[in-house]
């Protein structure tokens, strides 16, 4: 698929839930968020049906996100359903790693190929502060479990929050010692349209953007920094995808209708 700016759209990010087991300061308020009703969240069958259509149109790369995807009950079943779709060349997941030790082996057996793990520091106190009481030890255990299961190459996503140089260097050293790829993501602001290219990745480069997003409520978003959304339940799967590709903007602007926790970044 190509959009009107001749960008090759072959990447689908799927937010499977708006729920998360952390409360990162840059992602959501301390008191939590108003959650989607159960009936408003897409079933695994709906997600799979849409993904199968998207793959038939040229999608080859699929990533599961959240919220935190591993808190969605039966997530390995969804992975298995998606892995069975012929034409998907890369099926991956972005996770905070808290539950990864529990799920890594089963995810691999279900057909997941690799994971990105969100981790902004290797300092226990700093991690607890950023995530509001998250346990960094569980993330380390999740990384080891992912390596053992063969979910690689493993990438670490670090949001730059003005960390001291010493803290950043410790994270770099940890990733080098454990053979992990490290990507730095500059803190973004959806409403103000503040974003930049990901260091070590391709995100934030509008001229080369190759992705669309399916949110947990069925909205297909052509751009993270846009209010445009086309719902598959209201419009039908094919029409929603067609409109998302056709209306994909040349560059991001701002997003007044969404948050990172329910879009998936």
Protein Blocks (a to p, Z undefined) as FASTA:
>chain_A
ZZfkopacfbdcddfbfbdfbdcfklbcfkbpadddfklpccfklmmmmmmmmmmnopab
dcddedjfklpghklmmmmmmmmpghiabdcdddehlmmmmmmmmmmmnopabdcdddfb
fcfklmmmmnnopafklmmmmmmmmmmnopacdddddddehiafklmmmmmmmmmmnopa
cdddddddfknopacddehiaehilklgcbdcddfkopacfbfbbcbdcdfklnojklmm
mmmmmmocfbdcbdckbcfklnoZZ
